[in-house]
Amino acid sequence: MSFENEEGRQILFRFVEDNPEYMILSDPDLDGIFAASITGKALGADISRIQYPKPSEIDTVKASRSILIELPLSKGLTYVGSNVLIDHHGQAPVIALYNGSRKTREILFNSGIRSVSRLVFNVFKDFLELNENGVRILEAVDEIDSGNMVSELSVKMNKAFLLNSMREDVRTSLTRMVYEMDWSSVLEWVENEIGRWSLVENRVEKLRSSLARTGVVTYFTYDVTDQLEAAARRMLMFELEKSEKVVVCIGLRKGKPVSATIAARGIDLSKVYAELLKNNGVNAGGRANIGGIQFKQEIKLEDALRLIRMAVEGSGCSLPV
């Protein structure tokens, strides 16, 4: 085992020993579900310790004595007391100890790691064993989270999850499958879901017809209560990110903006988040190239778009041509 993996593993083992009532809190995306489940399996944690805070409520989360998977402070949550962060975004993948908001120790890993699931598996690989299906599935998660889906399995698995990303029962079921390393059930679930994908393709075209622009921002809206539109907007965002400078999809509930996803090419969105946070009732955070926005107070669509455009233009970022 490499030095980094050994040190990272020891941090987690010591943390669990020092905090016997620990929880595992994770980003609810596919990579987060796999990483949380693998972590729980490796640590021998009861599956009930694994929880997935809702992105819309992340600013109310006060994490304490928790292993946090892809939930850095920039997401908007608060760290209280001792916590461990496992994250593969940023300048390098990291396992870091925190006391409140102060980082007290960190182990950096090879920047070529493509998913937090891979990071966790590498740390615990002497305690875990993958069969052939498990190896294929973990590689598919790598491809999905790195945005480079080349295998048939990664394409299918991504679509299967997008069809169910809002369903808590599916997260619970997937967590149990991965925790038990029941890879045949994961593959069966993928095949059962993929047949419904044509419904999403129709919604992609509907969303595409609503594309508009304000300043340098290309945007569209979707209904946050509609699972098919939620899946379709991810596919359309992925497509537009390759050609547009700044892409925003705004989630509406009863016609009012409640959230948004923003992605950009060649600029650091952290400055945009900082500008947005200057507005009352607006929360924003995420990675350098993609992140989320929440509108905590009622706001009109035109006003939400104005705030986003002004944040982009006022961030001082040099936009690519």
N, C-alpha and C positions, 0 to 999 in steps of 0.2 A: 504494500500500500504506500502511496506517495505521502510525503510529509504533510501536504495540505489536507489530504483526506483523513489522515490520522489525527491531525490537530482539530479539524472540524468535527470529527466523530467524538473526540474527547470533550470538546466544548458542550456538545449536546448531551452526552452521558452525564457529565458533571451537573449540567443545568437540571436535568431530570432528577438526579439524586438530591440536589439542593432544593428543588421545588416539586415535591411529590404530588401536589394538586394541579400540576401544569395542564394547560390546554394547547391544542394545535389549531391555530386560526389561519385560514388560507384564502387567497384570492379564489373566487368560484369558477375560474375558467378551467378548461380541460387539463392544462398543465398543472394548475394548482391542485386540482382534485387528485391527480396521479401522485404528485409530490407529497401531499398531506397523507395520503393513504399509505405510500411506501414508508414515510417517516413513522407513522403510527405502527406499521407492521414491524419495522426494524427495532423500535423501542419497546415493543410489547405492550403498547398502550391500548386501553379499551377503546373501541371504535367510537364510543360516545364522546370521547375527548376531542374529536375532530369537528370543527365548525367552520362555516363559510359566511362571514358577515356580508350583508347586502351592500353593494357599491353605493346605493342611494342613502344608506344610513351610516356610512363609514366614518363620518365626522362625529358621530355620537359614541364610537367605540373607544373605550379606555382599556387598552391591553395591559394585562398584568400577569406575570408568571406564565408567559405564553411563548410557544415556538411559532413565529410569524413567517408565513411563506408568501413571498411577493407582496408583503404589506408594509412597505417602507413608510416613514413619516410623511413623505411627500404625497401619499395617498389621502392624507387628511385625518388619520386616526391619532390618538394620543397614547404614548407609552407611559405607563406608571410602574415604578419600581423596576424589577429585573425582567428582561425579555431577551429572546434570541431572534434575530432576523436571518432568514435564508432567502437570497435573491440572486438571480443570474443576470439582471439588467444593470445598467450603469456601466462604469468603466471596466469593471471586472466582476465575475460572480463572487459572492461573498457569504460567509457565515459570520455574523457580528453579534457580540454581547452588548446590551444597553442597560444603563441605569437611568431610568427616566428617558429624556431625550439625548443623553450623553452617551456616546459610543465609548465603551471601555476596552474593547478588544475586537480585532477582526482578523479573519483568515481569508486571503484572496486566492482565487482559483484561476485556472487557465481560461482566457477569454473566449476560447473556441467552444466552450460548453453551450449547447443550443437551447437547453430547457432546464428549469429548476428540478424537474423530475430526474433528469440525467445527473445533475449535481448531487441530489440526495442519494440516488442509487450508487454513484461512484463512492460516496462517503461510506455507505453501508454494504458495499458489494461483497465483503468477506462474510457477511451475515445473511445474505440473500442469494437466492439462486433463481435464474430465469430459464424457463424452457424455450424452445424455438419460437413459439407464439409470443412469449413475453418479450423476447429480443426484438421481434418484428414490431410489436405494439409500442415499445419504448422508442424505437427508431422513428415510428410514425409520429409520436408526440414531439420528438425533436424537430421533425420537419414542420409540423403544424405551428409550433411556437416560434420557430425561426422564420416563418413565412416562406418556406421553400419546399412546398409539397410536390415531390417527384414520384412517390410511390402511389399505387392504386389504393393501398390501405390508408395512407394519410389523408388522401382526398375524401375517401368514404367516411373515415372516422370524424374528420372535421365537419362534414355535412351532417352526420348523425348527431353530433353534439349541438350544432347550431339549431337543429330542429327542436332541441329540448333544453336549451341553455337557461330558460326561466323556470324550469320545473325542479322543485326541491326534491321530489321523489326520485327523479333520475339521478341527481347528485348523490343522494343517499345510496341508491342501487349501485352506481359506479364505484363509489367509495368502498362498498363492501366487496365488490368483485375484485378490485385492485388490492385491497387489504388481504383478501384470501388468495390472491394471485390466481384467480380463476379466469385465465386468459381465454379459454374457449367460450365462456359466457360473454366476455367483452366482444369477441369477434361475432358471436351470434347476435348480440344487441346491434352492432353496426349493420349487419346484413338485414335485420328486421326493419331498421329505421330508414335505410337509404331509399327504399321504394317510394317514400313520400316526398322526395326531393323536388319533383316536378312542380309541386305546389309552391315551393320557394322561388323557383325560376320565374314563375308568373308574377310574383310580387316584386322581384328585382326589376322587371320591366316597368311595373307601375311606379316604383320609386325613381327609376331613371328618368321617367317622363316629367318628374317634378323638379329636376335639377335646375338650380338658379345660381346667380353669382352676386356677391356684394363686395366691392373692392377686390382684394386678392383672394377672397374666400369663396370657394365653391361649396354649396350646401344643398341638403335635401332634408325632408322631415319624414318621420315614421311614427306609428302608434305603438307606444311602449307596452300596451296591454295585449298586443297581437304577436304571438310567438313566431308566426311565419314572416311578418314584417321585420321582427327583430333579427331573424336569421338572414333575411334578404339584405338588410342594411349592412351587415358585416361583409357580405360578398361584394356589394357595391362599393363600400369603403375600400376594401382591398384592391379592387379594380382601379378606383380613382386615385389612390395614393401613388400609383405608378406614373401618373401624368399631370396631376394638379399640384399647385404650390401648397395650398392649404385646403383641406377638406373637412367639413363639419357636417355631421348628421345630428339633427335635433329631435329628441324624443318628446312626443306630445301625449298628454293625457287629457281627454275631453277638450282637445284643441289648444291646450296651454302648454308651453315648454316646461318640462320638469328636469331634463338632463340633456347632455350632448356629448358626443365623442369628437375629438379634434385630432387630426393627423397632419403632418407637414414634412416636406422634403428639404433637407439641408439646413434646418434651423433648430435651435434649442428651445423647445416649447416651455421650459421652466420660466423663462421671462414672461411668456404669455400668461401662464398660471398666476404669476406674481401680480400682473396687471389686473387680472380678473378678480383676484382676492381683495382688491381695494373696494369692490362693490358690495354693499350690504346684501345679505341673502344669497350670495354666490360662493360656491366652493369649487375649487379646481385643483387638479394635481395629476401626476402620472409620470410617464417616461419622457425622455427628451424628444422623441418623435411621435408619440401618441399618448393621449390622456383623456380624462373625463372631466365633465363640468356638471355641477348640480345647481339647480335653481330652487332655493328653499322658500322663496316668496313668490306669490303669483306675479307673472310677467307676461307681457304680450310678445308674440313671435318677433315682431319688428324690433322691439326693444332688446330682446335677447341677441338678435343678429347684430344690432348696433354695438352692444357691449363686446361681443366677440371680435368684430371687425376693429373696433378701437383698441382692444387689447393687443391684437396682432400688429396693428400699425404703430401702436405706442410702445411696443416692447423693445424697439431699437434693433430688432433682428434684421439681418440682411437676407432678404428673400431671394431664392434662386430664380433664374429666368427659365 
